[in-house]
């Protein structure tokens, strides 16, 4: 788009003040060397990344494994040094999510789900994925996406729908938070190219990245219960991706002349031995239309056909139409009464009803209120329930006009909160990745059955190893086996 046309649009959508803000924001792209209009300076990127990092960790949580985190950081720093922006203070973090994904935010912050670490099969694949994500940062794709978001708010008037209430900000982010994480196919193509370049310069066989992409095509991961989307939701696949990666890897190997390009399968697999796989039921799970939390020993009913997102910060229950939701969390307040008072102080709602009650013999407080935003009003039914020196909070949210359609569902869910005492629901074990060395060569199915893998899990175990049905596995090879406990 020509600059004159762009300035015209800024006048049209944003006004003179916005134009004054944008004029000095031309910067040289570190990868292409070309000038581009950018709302963020490098200092802005770093500050935004730091702020976003806090929110990401709050929403999804970190996976606590110091040795694995140190290993990821070792590989990450090695790749970062050969990137186009080695001066950034790169931080590599493992988030506690089962979905297969990795993503980057401006300023050098990179996140890898434990799900993607379970799906990778060697260090070269990891290096390729790390290089791909660093490529997004080096080419300033994340900063561009942020700029697009800001321009969209200016152009479409989204700035006028800002919500002052902390509770409602969380509600709004359910739909908007991931809106601009999806890169363009051109961005993806460039990140693939840079990932191959960086991994090759660090001495890895970058063609292994193509093997990972092939497995992703077969796996086609969606999202997990935290709401974090899968790889394809945030990384649209450009045409000819796999051949392009293999071709690029070959070209870089011919240019660099390393004696050998590393794959390091055994080293990588031994590092992920014991990695948590899939959802962790100890942090809450749904069964028989009920949400159970074995550690905190509570349960409550889940409305039929409602979607559940279990995040570290809160549990979100959303109905099919999106007209109503229930948020469940823990308040820092010392009592139910104080938690209700804290909610009123922070959100300043119009209080309709406020009364002390009991829920399953737990001291509680019930609050019905209405919060007005610049766009519309929202009616909220809140329950604050004391249990084991904690205050558990429910918020049932809908518009005033639709509230009565969901009032009974809200009440049933909240009044259904109770102590969890059933040992069968408490004594649940997560699945883990276990690394086994094959003793005798055989087909992968035969080997997996010899390790006690159930028949219905054979296909999943073959896929997670990046293998094909019927494939022969040589003796002394290392494979992943998903086991409970």
C-alpha positions, 0 to 999 in steps of 0.5 A, a space after each residue: 500500500 502506498 504511504 499517501 493512501 495509508 496516511 489518508 486511511 489514518 486520517 479517516 479512521 484515527 484522526 490527526 492525533 493518531 497520525 502524529 503518533 505514527 509518523 516517527 515509527 518507521 524502522 529498519 527490519 533486521 531481516 530484510 533491511 527494508 524500512 517499515 511502518 512500526 508502532 513499536 520501538 525495540 524498547 517498546 517491544 521489550 516492555 510489551 513482552 515483559 507485560 505479556 509474559 506476566 499474563 501468559 504465565 498467569 493464564 497458562 502456568 509454567 511447567 515445573 521441571 528445572 532440568 528440562 527448562 535449563 536444557 531448552 534455554 541452552 538450545 534456545 540461546 545457542 540458536 539466538 546467537 546466530 539470529 538477526 537479533 542476537 542482542 535481545 535478552 531471549 527467554 525460553 519458557 515451558 508452559 503447562 499446556 498439553 496442546 502442541 504449540 510454540 509461540 513468541 511475543 515481542 521482545 524475545 519471549 518464547 513459549 513452548 508447551 509441554 505438548 510440543 516437547 512431547 511431540 518432538 523426537 530429536 534435538 534437531 527438530 527442537 532447534 528447528 522449532 526454536 529457530 522458527 519462533 526466533 525467526 518471528 521475533 527477528 523479522 518483527 512479525 509479533 510486533 507487526 501483529 501488535 501494530 495491526 491490533 492497534 490499527 484495528 482498534 483505531 479503525 474499527 472503533 474497538 477502543 470505545 468498547 474498553 471495559 473498566 472492570 477487571 472481571 469483564 476484561 477477563 471476559 472480553 479476552 476469552 474471544 479477543 486474546 488470540 485474535 492477532 496471534 495468527 500469522 500470515 502465510 508469508 510470515 510463516 514462510 519467512 519464519 520457516 526459512 529463518 528457522 532453517 538458517 538458524 538451526 543450520 548455523 548452529 550445526 543442526 540438521 535442519 531438514 528434521 524440521 520437515 519431519 516434524 511438520 509431516 507429523 503435525 499434518 497427521 496429528 492436526 492438533 486442535 486445542 487443549 482444555 486451557 483454551 490455548 490453540 494448537 499449532 495450525 491455529 496460530 501458524 497457518 501452513 504455507 504451500 510447499 512448506 515441507 519441500 521448501 524446508 528440505 531444500 533450504 536445509 540442503 542449501 545451507 549445508 552446502 554453504 556452511 560445510 560443517 563436517 556433520 549436522 547434529 540430530 541428537 535423538 537419544 540426548 533429546 529423548 532422555 531429556 523428556 523422560 517422565 514429561 507429563 503428557 495430556 491433561 493433568 487430572 490432579 489440577 482438575 478434570 471433568 467426568 460424568 458432567 462434574 468438575 473434580 479437583 483432587 488436590 483442593 478436594 472439591 467438585 461441582 456440576 457442569 451444565 450439559 453441553 457447556 464447554 470447560 476451559 481449565 486454566 491455572 488462573 480460573 475455570 471457564 464454563 461457556 455455553 454453546 451460544 456464547 450468551 452466558 458463562 461461569 467463571 470459577 476462581 479463588 479470592 485472596 480475601 479471608 472470608 466470603 463476606 470480604 471477598 464480596 466486598 472486594 469484588 464490589 470495590 474493584 468492579 463498582 457494580 450496581 448491587 441488586 441483592 447481597 446476602 449471607 447464605 450457606 452452600 453445603 454447610 460452607 459459610 457463603 455469600 450470594 451477590 446479584 449485581 449489574 456492571 455497565 460497560 461503554 457498550 452494554 450492561 452485564 448481570 452477574 450472579 456471584 457466590 463466594 464460598 469458604 472452604 479449608 481457609 480459602 474462598 472459592 468464587 463463582 461468577 455467572 455472567 450474561 446480559 440482563 435480557 438473557 439472564 433469566 434464561 440462565 439463572 437456574 443453571 447458574 444457581 444449580 452449578 454454584 449450589 452444587 459445590 461440595 466436598 470431594 471425598 470419593 477416593 476413585 476421583 481423588 486418586 488419579 494419576 497423569 500420563 507421562 512420556 517414558 523412554 524405552 530402548 528397543 531390545 530386538 527389532 520388530 514392527 512398532 505395534 509389536 514393540 508397543 504391545 510388549 510394553 503394555 500399551 492398550 490397543 486403543 492407544 497404539 495409534 497415538 503412541 506410533 504418531 507421537 514417535 513420528 513413525 508409520 504403522 507397520 514400520 520396523 524399529 531397529 534394536 537399541 533404538 529409543 522410543 516414547 511410550 505413554 504410561 500412567 503414573 
